[in-house]
Amino acid sequence: MHPLSPTLPTLPACRSNLDRRDWMIKLDMAGHSKWANIKRQKARVDAKKGKTFTQLSRAIIVAARHGIPDPAGNFQLRTAIEKAKAAGIPNENIDRAIAKGAGTYQDDGVILEEIRYEGYGPGGVAISIEALTDNRNRTAAELRAAFSKNGGNLGETGCVSWMFEQKGVVSIEGEIEEDALLEASVEGGADTYKLIDDEDTKGAEVFTEVTNLENLSQTLKEKGFKVSDAELRWIPNHTIEVTEPEQARSLLKLIDTLESLDDVQSVTANFEMADELMSVAVA
């Protein structure tokens, strides 16, 4: 399964916190580690190209636009700024991004627009793309070309959005004591969690409702967990299993191409793929 796209069961809302512990679901990470490693390697390459700087700056713009331009009272903005500082983005760039989001910085005359694009990859895999652009015609043309060259189709608005649900995701780094994570997740109002234990990374991801993201992140921090990220993601309601090597190659190339575009902020797809096939597809 795409590591950014687990299918999430939910907890019955009527149950108390004591009961919630019995209903907490641990997501199976089997078959996910290979893609997780690839994503991390790609992130390092993107950072060298400067794409990460662009994405993080734009994330600040979006967060400032959607809430007050003060990190003290805007959790998403505070998180975006923390990520930007960790990546080494200068304070003056961060301040400029906040001003752009607040609408108080007009020197460059650029107005960024948030757009969600949708389409289908090889084998009918649903793909959801979040973009931030100053020219929707350019972005649409680049996305359409990427889909066409890799066996997919850029669709109309709404063609796959019904297959995804937005969730809050808190990422944790380091060795995890599962019972402690379970207790903290329940206390923080989480829905589900998954452990990450591959060759170069250990940790967990904890999922919750969008409105509970800040509360969950704070609870996990107070319980001693090292929170490395807190973000909103689109999660598929169901997944498609990819089993053919050629289809796998085309699909992964398509996703990589989409993610390399400057206007693209995130890409989510509803597929599963075995580690063995993943290794062949990216070779």
Phi and psi in degrees as GROMACS dihedral restraints (atoms count N, CA, C in turn):
[ dihedral_restraints ]
;  ai    aj    ak    al  type     phi  dphi    fc
    3     4     5     6     1   -55.1    20    10
    4     5     6     7     1   126.6    20    10
    6     7     8     9     1   -67.7    20    10
    7     8     9    10     1   -18.3    20    10
    9    10    11    12     1   -94.4    20    10
   10    11    12    13     1     7.1    20    10
   12    13    14    15     1  -137.8    20    10
   13    14    15    16     1    55.5    20    10
   15    16    17    18     1   -73.3    20    10
   16    17    18    19     1   151.1    20    10
   18    19    20    21     1   -87.2    20    10
   19    20    21    22     1   126.1    20    10
   21    22    23    24     1  -108.9    20    10
   22    23    24    25     1   116.0    20    10
   24    25    26    27     1   -73.4    20    10
   25    26    27    28     1   158.4    20    10
   27    28    29    30     1  -120.2    20    10
   28    29    30    31     1   160.0    20    10
   30    31    32    33     1   -89.0    20    10
   31    32    33    34     1   144.3    20    10
   33    34    35    36     1   -59.8    20    10
   34    35    36    37     1   126.8    20    10
   36    37    38    39     1   -66.8    20    10
   37    38    39    40     1   -23.1    20    10
   39    40    41    42     1   -80.5    20    10
   40    41    42    43     1    -8.7    20    10
   42    43    44    45     1   -83.7    20    10
   43    44    45    46     1   150.0    20    10
   45    46    47    48     1   -76.6    20    10
   46    47    48    49     1   170.7    20    10
   48    49    50    51     1   -61.6    20    10
   49    50    51    52     1   -35.6    20    10
   51    52    53    54     1   -63.7    20    10
   52    53    54    55     1   -40.8    20    10
   54    55    56    57     1   -72.5    20    10
   55    56    57    58     1   -30.9    20    10
   57    58    59    60     1   -59.1    20    10
   58    59    60    61     1   -31.1    20    10
   60    61    62    63     1   -59.6    20    10
   61    62    63    64     1   -36.3    20    10
   63    64    65    66     1   -73.7    20    10
   64    65    66    67     1   -18.9    20    10
   66    67    68    69     1  -104.2    20    10
   67    68    69    70     1    -6.1    20    10
   69    70    71    72     1   -62.7    20    10
   70    71    72    73     1   131.7    20    10
   72    73    74    75     1  -106.1    20    10
   73    74    75    76     1   127.9    20    10
   75    76    77    78     1   -92.6    20    10
   76    77    78    79     1   122.9    20    10
   78    79    80    81     1   -77.9    20    10
   79    80    81    82     1   137.3    20    10
   81    82    83    84     1   -76.7    20    10
   82    83    84    85     1   127.3    20    10
   84    85    86    87     1   -94.0    20    10
   85    86    87    88     1     2.3    20    10
   87    88    89    90     1   -56.8    20    10
   88    89    90    91     1   131.6    20    10
   90    91    92    93     1    85.5    20    10
   91    92    93    94     1     1.2    20    10
   93    94    95    96     1  -104.2    20    10
   94    95    96    97     1   -21.4    20    10
   96    97    98    99     1   -64.3    20    10
   97    98    99   100     1   -37.0    20    10
   99   100   101   102     1   -60.9    20    10
  100   101   102   103     1   -48.0    20    10
  102   103   104   105     1   -65.1    20    10
  103   104   105   106     1   -36.8    20    10
  105   106   107   108     1   -60.6    20    10
  106   107   108   109     1   -42.9    20    10
  108   109   110   111     1   -63.5    20    10
  109   110   111   112     1   -42.6    20    10
  111   112   113   114     1   -61.3    20    10
  112   113   114   115     1   -43.3    20    10
  114   115   116   117     1   -62.2    20    10
  115   116   117   118     1   -41.0    20    10
  117   118   119   120     1   -67.7    20    10
  118   119   120   121     1   -40.3    20    10
  120   121   122   123     1   -63.0    20    10
  121   122   123   124     1   -41.4    20    10
  123   124   125   126     1   -65.2    20    10
  124   125   126   127     1   -37.5    20    10
  126   127   128   129     1   -61.5    20    10
  127   128   129   130     1   -37.8    20    10
  129   130   131   132     1   -66.9    20    10
  130   131   132   133     1   -38.8    20    10
  132   133   134   135     1   -66.9    20    10
  133   134   135   136     1   -44.0    20    10
  135   136   137   138     1   -58.4    20    10
  136   137   138   139     1   -39.3    20    10
  138   139   140   141     1   -61.3    20    10
  139   140   141   142     1   -40.6    20    10
  141   142   143   144     1   -66.3    20    10
  142   143   144   145     1   -31.6    20    10
  144   145   146   147     1   -80.1    20    10
  145   146   147   148     1   -12.9    20    10
  147   148   149   150     1    92.6    20    10
  148   149   150   151     1    -4.5    20    10
  150   151   152   153     1   -64.2    20    10
  151   152   153   154     1   -38.4    20    10
  153   154   155   156     1   -60.7    20    10
  154   155   156   157     1   -40.0    20    10
  156   157   158   159     1   -58.9    20    10
  157   158   159   160     1   -44.6    20    10
  159   160   161   162     1   -63.1    20    10
  160   161   162   163     1   -46.1    20    10
  162   163   164   165     1   -62.5    20    10
  163   164   165   166     1   -44.1    20    10
  165   166   167   168     1   -67.5    20    10
  166   167   168   169     1   -38.8    20    10
  168   169   170   171     1   -64.0    20    10
  169   170   171   172     1   -41.2    20    10
  171   172   173   174     1   -69.9    20    10
  172   173   174   175     1   -32.5    20    10
  174   175   176   177     1   -63.1    20    10
  175   176   177   178     1   -36.1    20    10
  177   178   179   180     1   -65.4    20    10
  178   179   180   181     1   -42.6    20    10
  180   181   182   183     1   -58.8    20    10
  181   182   183   184     1   -47.0    20    10
  183   184   185   186     1   -63.1    20    10
  184   185   186   187     1   -45.5    20    10
  186   187   188   189     1   -63.3    20    10
  187   188   189   190     1   -41.0    20    10
  189   190   191   192     1   -68.0    20    10
  190   191   192   193     1   -32.3    20    10
  192   193   194   195     1   -71.1    20    10
  193   194   195   196     1   -35.8    20    10
  195   196   197   198     1   -84.9    20    10
  196   197   198   199     1   -14.0    20    10
  198   199   200   201     1  -141.5    20    10
  199   200   201   202     1  -165.2    20    10
  201   202   203   204     1   -72.7    20    10
  202   203   204   205     1   146.5    20    10
  204   205   206   207     1   -80.1    20    10
  205   206   207   208     1    39.3    20    10
  207   208   209   210     1  -129.7    20    10
  208   209   210   211     1   114.3    20    10
  210   211   212   213     1   -59.4    20    10
  211   212   213   214     1   -25.1    20    10
  213   214   215   216     1   -64.0    20    10
  214   215   216   217     1   -29.7    20    10
  216   217   218   219     1  -115.7    20    10
  217   218   219   220     1    12.9    20    10
  219   220   221   222     1  -136.2    20    10
  220   221   222   223     1   100.7    20    10
  222   223   224   225     1   -61.4    20    10
  223   224   225   226     1   -45.1    20    10
  225   226   227   228     1   -62.9    20    10
  226   227   228   229     1   -39.1    20    10
  228   229   230   231     1   -67.4    20    10
  229   230   231   232     1   -42.4    20    10
  231   232   233   234     1   -60.2    20    10
  232   233   234   235     1   -43.5    20    10
  234   235   236   237     1   -65.0    20    10
  235   236   237   238     1   -42.6    20    10
  237   238   239   240     1   -63.3    20    10
  238   239   240   241     1   -39.2    20    10
  240   241   242   243     1   -66.8    20    10
  241   242   243   244     1   -40.8    20    10
  243   244   245   246     1   -60.6    20    10
  244   245   246   247     1   -42.6    20    10
  246   247   248   249     1   -63.6    20    10
  247   248   249   250     1   -43.4    20    10
  249   250   251   252     1   -63.0    20    10
  250   251   252   253     1   -43.3    20    10
  252   253   254   255     1   -65.2    20    10
  253   254   255   256     1   -38.9    20    10
  255   256   257   258     1   -64.0    20    10
  256   257   258   259     1   -29.7    20    10
  258   259   260   261     1   -85.2    20    10
  259   260   261   262     1    -4.0    20    10
  261   262   263   264     1    89.5    20    10
  262   263   264   265     1    17.0    20    10
  264   265   266   267     1   -72.2    20    10
  265   266   267   268     1   129.1    20    10
  267   268   269   270     1   -60.4    20    10
  268   269   270   271     1   150.0    20    10
  270   271   272   273     1   -59.1    20    10
  271   272   273   274     1   -35.9    20    10
  273   274   275   276     1   -65.5    20    10
  274   275   276   277     1   -34.5    20    10
  276   277   278   279     1   -68.0    20    10
  277   278   279   280     1   -39.7    20    10
  279   280   281   282     1   -63.9    20    10
  280   281   282   283     1   -45.4    20    10
  282   283   284   285     1   -62.2    20    10
  283   284   285   286     1   -38.5    20    10
  285   286   287   288     1   -66.3    20    10
  286   287   288   289     1   -39.7    20    10
  288   289   290   291     1   -64.7    20    10
  289   290   291   292     1   -40.6    20    10
  291   292   293   294     1   -61.7    20    10
  292   293   294   295     1   -43.7    20    10
  294   295   296   297     1   -63.3    20    10
  295   296   297   298     1   -38.3    20    10
  297   298   299   300     1   -63.8    20    10
  298   299   300   301     1   -43.1    20    10
  300   301   302   303     1   -64.7    20    10
  301   302   303   304     1   -34.9    20    10
  303   304   305   306     1   -79.9    20    10
  304   305   306   307     1   -10.8    20    10
  306   307   308   309     1    82.9    20    10
  307   308   309   310     1    18.1    20    10
  309   310   311   312     1  -106.3    20    10
  310   311   312   313     1     5.1    20    10
  312   313   314   315     1  -125.3    20    10
  313   314   315   316     1   108.5    20    10
  315   316   317   318     1  -124.6    20    10
  316   317   318   319     1    12.8    20    10
  318   319   320   321     1   -59.0    20    10
  319   320   321   322     1   -37.0    20    10
  321   322   323   324     1   -89.8    20    10
  322   323   324   325     1    -7.7    20    10
  324   325   326   327     1    68.9    20    10
  325   326   327   328     1     9.1    20    10
  327   328   329   330     1   -91.2    20    10
  328   329   330   331     1   128.2    20    10
  330   331   332   333     1  -114.0    20    10
  331   332   333   334     1   116.3    20    10
  333   334   335   336     1   -89.4    20    10
  334   335   336   337     1   140.1    20    10
  336   337   338   339     1  -122.9    20    10
  337   338   339   340     1   134.0    20    10
  339   340   341   342     1   -86.4    20    10
  340   341   342   343     1   128.4    20    10
  342   343   344   345     1  -138.2    20    10
  343   344   345   346     1   138.5    20    10
  345   346   347   348     1  -106.6    20    10
  346   347   348   349     1   121.9    20    10
  348   349   350   351     1  -105.7    20    10
  349   350   351   352     1   154.7    20    10
  351   352   353   354     1  -139.1    20    10
  352   353   354   355     1   152.0    20    10
  354   355   356   357     1  -171.8    20    10
  355   356   357   358     1  -174.7    20    10
  357   358   359   360     1  -123.4    20    10
  358   359   360   361     1   136.1    20    10
  360   361   362   363     1   -95.1    20    10
  361   362   363   364     1  -175.2    20    10
  363   364   365   366     1   -53.9    20    10
  364   365   366   367     1   138.3    20    10
  366   367   368   369     1    76.5    20    10
  367   368   369   370     1    11.5    20    10
  369   370   371   372     1    80.1    20    10
  370   371   372   373     1    16.6    20    10
  372   373   374   375     1   -67.6    20    10
  373   374   375   376     1   128.1    20    10
  375   376   377   378     1   -78.5    20    10
  376   377   378   379     1   136.1    20    10
  378   379   380   381     1  -130.1    20    10
  379   380   381   382     1   128.5    20    10
  381   382   383   384     1  -115.2    20    10
  382   383   384   385     1   131.9    20    10
  384   385   386   387     1  -126.5    20    10
  385   386   387   388     1   129.2    20    10
  387   388   389   390     1  -104.7    20    10
  388   389   390   391     1   126.8    20    10
  390   391   392   393     1  -128.1    20    10
  391   392   393   394     1   155.8    20    10
  393   394   395   396     1  -131.9    20    10
  394   395   396   397     1   114.7    20    10
  396   397   398   399     1  -140.6    20    10
  397   398   399   400     1   155.1    20    10
  399   400   401   402     1  -104.2    20    10
  400   401   402   403     1     4.2    20    10
  402   403   404   405     1  -153.5    20    10
  403   404   405   406     1    94.5    20    10
  405   406   407   408     1   -65.9    20    10
  406   407   408   409     1   -29.1    20    10
  408   409   410   411     1   -66.1    20    10
  409   410   411   412     1   -42.8    20    10
  411   412   413   414     1   -63.2    20    10
  412   413   414   415     1   -45.7    20    10
  414   415   416   417     1   -62.9    20    10
  415   416   417   418     1   -45.8    20    10
  417   418   419   420     1   -61.2    20    10
  418   419   420   421     1   -39.9    20    10
  420   421   422   423     1   -65.4    20    10
  421   422   423   424     1   -42.1    20    10
  423   424   425   426     1   -65.8    20    10
  424   425   426   427     1   -41.3    20    10
  426   427   428   429     1   -66.4    20    10
  427   428   429   430     1   -43.2    20    10
  429   430   431   432     1   -61.1    20    10
  430   431   432   433     1   -41.3    20    10
  432   433   434   435     1   -64.9    20    10
  433   434   435   436     1   -40.7    20    10
  435   436   437   438     1   -63.4    20    10
  436   437   438   439     1   -44.1    20    10
  438   439   440   441     1   -63.5    20    10
  439   440   441   442     1   -48.0    20    10
  441   442   443   444     1   -61.6    20    10
  442   443   444   445     1   -38.4    20    10
  444   445   446   447     1   -75.8    20    10
  445   446   447   448     1   -11.4    20    10
  447   448   449   450     1  -127.5    20    10
  448   449   450   451     1    31.7    20    10
  450   451   452   453     1    73.6    20    10
  451   452   453   454     1    24.1    20    10
  453   454   455   456     1  -124.8    20    10
  454   455   456   457     1  -175.8    20    10
  456   457   458   459     1  -142.1    20    10
  457   458   459   460     1   130.1    20    10
  459   460   461   462     1   -76.6    20    10
  460   461   462   463     1   123.5    20    10
  462   463   464   465     1   -99.6    20    10
  463   464   465   466     1  -176.3    20    10
  465   466   467   468     1   -81.0    20    10
  466   467   468   469     1   159.8    20    10
  468   469   470   471     1   -58.4    20    10
  469   470   471   472     1   127.5    20    10
  471   472   473   474     1    95.5    20    10
  472   473   474   475     1    -3.4    20    10
  474   475   476   477     1   -68.9    20    10
  475   476   477   478     1   -29.9    20    10
  477   478   479   480     1  -130.1    20    10
  478   479   480   481     1    -4.9    20    10
  480   481   482   483     1   -59.7    20    10
  481   482   483   484     1   -29.2    20    10
  483   484   485   486     1   -68.6    20    10
  484   485   486   487     1   -13.5    20    10
  486   487   488   489     1   -86.8    20    10
  487   488   489   490     1    -4.2    20    10
  489   490   491   492     1  -124.1    20    10
  490   491   492   493     1   152.3    20    10
  492   493   494   495     1  -132.2    20    10
  493   494   495   496     1   135.8    20    10
  495   496   497   498     1   -81.5    20    10
  496   497   498   499     1   134.6    20    10
  498   499   500   501     1  -134.0    20    10
  499   500   501   502     1   158.1    20    10
  501   502   503   504     1   -89.3    20    10
  502   503   504   505     1   137.1    20    10
  504   505   506   507     1  -129.6    20    10
  505   506   507   508     1   124.3    20    10
  507   508   509   510     1  -108.3    20    10
  508   509   510   511     1   123.8    20    10
  510   511   512   513     1   -99.2    20    10
  511   512   513   514     1   137.4    20    10
  513   514   515   516     1  -122.7    20    10
  514   515   516   517     1   139.1    20    10
  516   517   518   519     1  -107.2    20    10
  517   518   519   520     1   152.4    20    10
  519   520   521   522     1   101.5    20    10
  520   521   522   523     1   178.3    20    10
  522   523   524   525     1   -63.9    20    10
  523   524   525   526     1   137.5    20    10
  525   526   527   528     1  -116.5    20    10
  526   527   528   529     1   127.7    20    10
  528   529   530   531     1   -92.5    20    10
  529   530   531   532     1   109.2    20    10
  531   532   533   534     1   -62.3    20    10
  532   533   534   535     1   -39.7    20    10
  534   535   536   537     1   -61.5    20    10
  535   536   537   538     1   -39.9    20    10
  537   538   539   540     1   -66.3    20    10
  538   539   540   541     1   -39.4    20    10
  540   541   542   543     1   -64.0    20    10
  541   542   543   544     1   -42.4    20    10
  543   544   545   546     1   -60.1    20    10
  544   545   546   547     1   -47.5    20    10
  546   547   548   549     1   -62.1    20    10
  547   548   549   550     1   -44.8    20    10
  549   550   551   552     1   -66.5    20    10
  550   551   552   553     1   -37.8    20    10
  552   553   554   555     1   -64.6    20    10
  553   554   555   556     1   -42.0    20    10
  555   556   557   558     1   -63.1    20    10
  556   557   558   559     1   -47.0    20    10
  558   559   560   561     1   -61.9    20    10
  559   560   561   562     1   -34.3    20    10
  561   562   563   564     1   -84.4    20    10
  562   563   564   565     1     0.4    20    10
  564   565   566   567     1    80.3    20    10
  565   566   567   568     1    27.0    20    10
  567   568   569   570     1   -73.4    20    10
  568   569   570   571     1   158.9    20    10
  570   571   572   573     1   -94.1    20    10
  571   572   573   574     1   -49.5    20    10
  573   574   575   576     1  -148.8    20    10
  574   575   576   577     1   170.1    20    10
  576   577   578   579     1  -150.0    20    10
  577   578   579   580     1   163.2    20    10
  579   580   581   582     1  -142.3    20    10
  580   581   582   583     1   140.2    20    10
  582   583   584   585     1   -86.9    20    10
  583   584   585   586     1   145.2    20    10
  585   586   587   588     1  -118.4    20    10
  586   587   588   589     1   118.7    20    10
  588   589   590   591     1  -145.1    20    10
  589   590   591   592     1    80.3    20    10
  591   592   593   594     1  -117.8    20    10
  592   593   594   595     1  -169.7    20    10
  594   595   596   597     1   -66.5    20    10
  595   596   597   598     1   -24.0    20    10
  597   598   599   600     1  -129.6    20    10
  598   599   600   601     1     3.8    20    10
  600   601   602   603     1  -144.9    20    10
  601   602   603   604     1   136.6    20    10
  603   604   605   606     1  -128.5    20    10
  604   605   606   607     1   143.6    20    10
  606   607   608   609     1   164.3    20    10
  607   608   609   610     1  -150.8    20    10
  609   610   611   612     1  -161.3    20    10
  610   611   612   613     1   160.8    20    10
  612   613   614   615     1  -124.6    20    10
  613   614   615   616     1   134.3    20    10
  615   616   617   618     1  -120.3    20    10
  616   617   618   619     1   131.8    20    10
  618   619   620   621     1  -110.4    20    10
  619   620   621   622     1   144.7    20    10
  621   622   623   624     1  -153.6    20    10
  622   623   624   625     1   176.1    20    10
  624   625   626   627     1   -68.4    20    10
  625   626   627   628     1   151.8    20    10
  627   628   629   630     1   -54.1    20    10
  628   629   630   631     1   -44.0    20    10
  630   631   632   633     1   -71.5    20    10
  631   632   633   634     1   -12.0    20    10
  633   634   635   636     1  -103.4    20    10
  634   635   636   637     1     5.4    20    10
  636   637   638   639     1   -61.0    20    10
  637   638   639   640     1   -47.7    20    10
  639   640   641   642     1   -63.4    20    10
  640   641   642   643     1   -42.8    20    10
  642   643   644   645     1   -61.8    20    10
  643   644   645   646     1   -44.5    20    10
  645   646   647   648     1   -64.2    20    10
  646   647   648   649     1   -45.0    20    10
  648   649   650   651     1   -59.1    20    10
  649   650   651   652     1   -45.1    20    10
  651   652   653   654     1   -66.2    20    10
  652   653   654   655     1   -40.3    20    10
  654   655   656   657     1   -62.0    20    10
  655   656   657   658     1   -45.1    20    10
  657   658   659   660     1   -64.3    20    10
  658   659   660   661     1   -38.5    20    10
  660   661   662   663     1   -62.9    20    10
  661   662   663   664     1   -44.5    20    10
  663   664   665   666     1   -64.7    20    10
  664   665   666   667     1   -26.3    20    10
  666   667   668   669     1   -86.3    20    10
  667   668   669   670     1     5.0    20    10
  669   670   671   672     1    94.6    20    10
  670   671   672   673     1     6.3    20    10
  672   673   674   675     1   -84.2    20    10
  673   674   675   676     1   146.3    20    10
  675   676   677   678     1   -88.4    20    10
  676   677   678   679     1    98.4    20    10
  678   679   680   681     1   -81.0    20    10
  679   680   681   682     1   120.1    20    10
  681   682   683   684     1  -100.6    20    10
  682   683   684   685     1   -17.2    20    10
  684   685   686   687     1  -163.6    20    10
  685   686   687   688     1   150.5    20    10
  687   688   689   690     1  -145.0    20    10
  688   689   690   691     1   116.8    20    10
  690   691   692   693     1  -149.0    20    10
  691   692   693   694     1   169.2    20    10
  693   694   695   696     1   -99.8    20    10
  694   695   696   697     1   136.5    20    10
  696   697   698   699     1  -135.0    20    10
  697   698   699   700     1   152.7    20    10
  699   700   701   702     1   -91.2    20    10
  700   701   702   703     1   123.7    20    10
  702   703   704   705     1  -112.8    20    10
  703   704   705   706     1   130.4    20    10
  705   706   707   708     1   -71.5    20    10
  706   707   708   709     1   144.8    20    10
  708   709   710   711     1   -77.2    20    10
  709   710   711   712     1   -23.7    20    10
  711   712   713   714     1  -152.6    20    10
  712   713   714   715     1   164.1    20    10
  714   715   716   717     1  -125.6    20    10
  715   716   717   718     1   158.6    20    10
  717   718   719   720     1  -110.7    20    10
  718   719   720   721     1   131.7    20    10
  720   721   722   723     1   -84.5    20    10
  721   722   723   724     1   126.0    20    10
  723   724   725   726     1   -98.3    20    10
  724   725   726   727     1   122.8    20    10
  726   727   728   729     1  -122.9    20    10
  727   728   729   730     1   -16.9    20    10
  729   730   731   732     1   -91.8    20    10
  730   731   732   733     1   130.2    20    10
  732   733   734   735     1   -55.8    20    10
  733   734   735   736     1   -45.2    20    10
  735   736   737   738     1   -66.1    20    10
  736   737   738   739     1   -40.5    20    10
  738   739   740   741     1   -62.8    20    10
  739   740   741   742     1   -41.2    20    10
  741   742   743   744     1   -62.5    20    10
  742   743   744   745     1   -44.3    20    10
  744   745   746   747     1   -61.0    20    10
  745   746   747   748     1   -46.9    20    10
  747   748   749   750     1   -63.8    20    10
  748   749   750   751     1   -41.4    20    10
  750   751   752   753     1   -64.9    20    10
  751   752   753   754     1   -47.9    20    10
  753   754   755   756     1   -67.3    20    10
  754   755   756   757     1   -34.6    20    10
  756   757   758   759     1   -66.6    20    10
  757   758   759   760     1   -39.2    20    10
  759   760   761   762     1   -61.8    20    10
  760   761   762   763     1   -48.2    20    10
  762   763   764   765     1   -62.3    20    10
  763   764   765   766     1   -42.2    20    10
  765   766   767   768     1   -62.8    20    10
  766   767   768   769     1   -41.0    20    10
  768   769   770   771     1   -64.6    20    10
  769   770   771   772     1   -44.1    20    10
  771   772   773   774     1   -61.5    20    10
  772   773   774   775     1   -44.5    20    10
  774   775   776   777     1   -68.3    20    10
  775   776   777   778     1   -21.5    20    10
  777   778   779   780     1   -80.6    20    10
  778   779   780   781     1   -13.3    20    10
  780   781   782   783     1   -71.3    20    10
  781   782   783   784     1   136.6    20    10
  783   784   785   786     1   -60.9    20    10
  784   785   786   787     1   -34.6    20    10
  786   787   788   789     1   -79.5    20    10
  787   788   789   790     1   -12.8    20    10
  789   790   791   792     1   -84.4    20    10
  790   791   792   793     1   127.7    20    10
  792   793   794   795     1   -94.9    20    10
  793   794   795   796     1   -38.0    20    10
  795   796   797   798     1  -158.0    20    10
  796   797   798   799     1   154.0    20    10
  798   799   800   801     1  -133.4    20    10
  799   800   801   802     1   130.7    20    10
  801   802   803   804     1  -127.8    20    10
  802   803   804   805     1   137.7    20    10
  804   805   806   807     1  -136.7    20    10
  805   806   807   808     1   151.6    20    10
  807   808   809   810     1  -102.9    20    10
  808   809   810   811     1    62.5    20    10
  810   811   812   813     1  -126.7    20    10
  811   812   813   814     1   158.3    20    10
  813   814   815   816     1  -118.1    20    10
  814   815   816   817     1   148.2    20    10
  816   817   818   819     1  -154.8    20    10
  817   818   819   820     1   132.0    20    10
  819   820   821   822     1   -66.9    20    10
  820   821   822   823     1   149.1    20    10
  822   823   824   825     1   -55.2    20    10
  823   824   825   826     1   -41.5    20    10
  825   826   827   828     1   -61.7    20    10
  826   827   828   829     1   -44.1    20    10
  828   829   830   831     1   -68.1    20    10
  829   830   831   832     1   -37.8    20    10
  831   832   833   834     1   -59.2    20    10
  832   833   834   835     1   -43.1    20    10
  834   835   836   837     1   -61.5    20    10
  835   836   837   838     1   -42.0    20    10
  837   838   839   840     1   -67.2    20    10
  838   839   840   841     1   -41.3    20    10
  840   841   842   843     1   -67.5    20    10
  841   842   843   844     1   -31.3    20    10
  843   844   845   846     1   -98.8    20    10
  844   845   846   847     1    -0.9    20    10
